[in-house]
């Protein structure tokens, strides 16, 4: 019977130490990911397109509400929704800061 089955792993603790030292570098590496860059450019493009559309919607809703075709609650709801869409980045940043993420 040979002693091959009782060999001791000598590199185990060194690998764990190396992994624990490199883990923060891996976590901070996601700040410059291509996904983050692409998502930011997509959001800025969507906001560029949504700005004139939102203006036309508010004008249309205000005219429809002033002649009595819809209630003013719809106009106020649309304005709050548009404000939430355009303020989404600030809202997300505020919530992340609130929870420390």
Residue pairs with C-beta under 8 A, 6 or more apart in sequence:
30 36
43 88
43 89
47 86
50 85
50 86
54 82
54 85
54 86
57 78
57 82
58 75
58 78
58 79
58 82
61 70
61 74
61 75
61 78
62 75
64 70
65 71
65 72
65 74
65 75
84 91
